Amino acid sequence: MKIKCPKCSKGAVLESDFSVVRCEHCNLDMSYGEYIKFVAHNVEKYSDILGDYTGSTEGESAGTLDDWDKQSS
């Protein structure tokens, strides 16, 4: 599927199984999880996107970007 590259804003490709995002214009090549983190950190309007990846948010906050960085390290 065609998506907007988060680095160069040209056309990138998200594989149909959502495993990899690639852009031939700027050589972006990252997993979908890395793409989500990149977008959350670099595009302000999507800074809360990581909340969509928590198991259950009932009674809990999704945490900050720093919290998510610590969990993935």
C-alpha positions as a Python dict, from the first residue, in 0.01 Angstrom:
ca = {
    (1, 'M'): (0, 0, 0),
    (2, 'K'): (128, 349, -80),
    (3, 'I'): (186, 580, 216),
    (4, 'K'): (362, 911, 270),
    (5, 'C'): (725, 866, 371),
    (6, 'P'): (785, 1019, 715),
    (7, 'K'): (1140, 1123, 620),
    (8, 'C'): (1111, 1274, 272),
    (9, 'S'): (731, 1309, 230),
    (10, 'K'): (735, 1125, -103),
    (11, 'G'): (565, 794, -178),
    (12, 'A'): (667, 496, 33),
    (13, 'V'): (537, 140, 39),
    (14, 'L'): (385, -38, 337),
    (15, 'E'): (396, -413, 269),
    (16, 'S'): (55, -582, 263),
    (17, 'D'): (138, -780, 578),
    (18, 'F'): (232, -456, 761),
    (19, 'S'): (584, -588, 824),
    (20, 'V'): (802, -329, 648),
    (21, 'V'): (791, 32, 528),
    (22, 'R'): (1022, 119, 239),
    (23, 'C'): (1091, 437, 44),
    (24, 'E'): (1303, 420, -269),
    (25, 'H'): (1347, 799, -272),
    (26, 'C'): (1537, 830, 58),
    (27, 'N'): (1620, 461, 121),
    (28, 'L'): (1397, 437, 427),
    (29, 'D'): (1367, 72, 529),
    (30, 'M'): (1218, -7, 869),
    (31, 'S'): (974, -239, 1041),
    (32, 'Y'): (620, -119, 1090),
    (33, 'G'): (681, -91, 1466),
    (34, 'E'): (984, 130, 1406),
    (35, 'Y'): (776, 336, 1161),
    (36, 'I'): (506, 392, 1426),
    (37, 'K'): (767, 507, 1679),
    (38, 'F'): (935, 732, 1421),
    (39, 'V'): (605, 896, 1327),
    (40, 'A'): (501, 935, 1693),
    (41, 'H'): (829, 1111, 1772),
    (42, 'N'): (853, 1327, 1462),
    (43, 'V'): (499, 1422, 1359),
    (44, 'E'): (326, 1618, 1633),
    (45, 'K'): (-28, 1539, 1522),
    (46, 'Y'): (46, 1168, 1572),
    (47, 'S'): (223, 1192, 1908),
    (48, 'D'): (-57, 998, 2080),
    (49, 'I'): (-50, 711, 1829),
    (50, 'L'): (134, 480, 2069),
    (51, 'G'): (-182, 461, 2280),
    (52, 'D'): (-332, 246, 2006),
    (53, 'Y'): (-71, -20, 2077),
    (54, 'T'): (-145, -85, 2444),
    (55, 'G'): (-327, -403, 2536),
    (56, 'S'): (-598, -250, 2752),
    (57, 'T'): (-619, 116, 2836),
    (58, 'E'): (-909, 89, 3077),
    (59, 'G'): (-804, 273, 3391),
    (60, 'E'): (-453, 327, 3258),
    (61, 'S'): (-267, 583, 3054),
    (62, 'A'): (-75, 485, 2746),
    (63, 'G'): (236, 650, 2886),
    (64, 'T'): (470, 902, 2739),
    (65, 'L'): (701, 860, 2441),
    (66, 'D'): (988, 825, 2689),
    (67, 'D'): (803, 540, 2864),
    (68, 'W'): (761, 360, 2532),
    (69, 'D'): (1127, 408, 2446),
    (70, 'K'): (1230, 248, 2777),
    (71, 'Q'): (999, -50, 2717),
    (72, 'S'): (1135, -119, 2370),
    (73, 'S'): (1502, -98, 2471),
}
